[in-house]
């Protein structure tokens, strides 16, 4: 597998050495929670809009990876 990079971004998203992967069913469920499920969509939708309006693409990718890492319990906490 080759490295995939965001346009204009030095942050590689797919790496042959990566132990993380995104599963299509997990992504589908995440989209459902953010866009369809009433209670979570009401909280997550505005936050997503704020993040997308505030941060550039590379910053959003970095934030996503750190959030996933923290969910896994592997990330350092400052």
C-alpha positions in Angstrom: 0.0 0.0 0.0 1.3 3.4 -0.8 1.1 6.6 1.3 -2.0 8.7 0.6 -1.7 12.4 1.3 -4.3 15.2 1.5 -3.9 17.7 -1.2 -1.6 20.5 0.0 -0.9 18.6 3.2 2.1 16.8 4.6 0.0 14.5 6.8 -0.1 10.9 5.3 -3.4 9.2 5.9 -2.6 5.7 4.8 0.8 4.1 5.5 1.9 0.6 5.0 3.1 0.5 8.6 -0.1 1.8 10.1 -2.0 -0.4 12.5 -5.1 1.7 12.3 -7.8 1.3 9.6 -11.3 2.7 9.0 -14.0 0.1 8.6 -16.9 1.1 6.2 -19.5 0.0 8.7 -17.9 2.1 11.4 -17.9 5.1 9.1 -21.5 4.5 8.2 -22.4 4.4 11.9 -20.4 7.6 12.6 -22.2 9.4 9.8 -25.6 8.2 11.1 -24.8 9.5 14.6 -23.6 12.9 13.2 -26.2 13.5 10.6 -29.3 11.3 11.3 -29.7 10.3 15.0 -31.6 13.2 16.5 -30.0 13.5 19.9 -26.4 13.1 18.8 -26.8 15.0 15.5 -28.1 18.0 17.5 -24.8 18.0 19.5 -22.3 16.8 16.9 -23.6 18.6 13.8 -22.8 22.1 15.1 -19.4 21.1 16.4 -18.5 19.6 13.1 -19.6 22.7 11.3 -17.5 24.8 13.7 -14.4 22.6 13.3 -14.7 22.6 9.5 -15.1 26.4 9.5 -12.2 27.0 12.0 -9.5 24.6 11.0 -7.8 23.8 7.7 -7.9 20.3 6.3 -4.5 19.2 7.8 -5.5 20.4 11.2 -8.8 18.5 11.0 -7.0 15.3 10.0 -4.6 15.8 12.9 -7.4 16.3 15.3 -9.3 13.2 14.0 -6.2 11.0 14.5 -5.6 12.3 18.0 -9.3 11.8 19.0 -9.1 8.2 17.7 -5.9 7.6 19.5 -7.4 8.9 22.8 -10.4 6.7 22.3 -8.1 3.7 22.0 -6.4 4.9 25.2 -2.9 5.1 23.5 -2.5 8.8 23.2 -0.4 10.9 25.6 -2.3 13.4 27.6 -0.6 16.8 28.1 
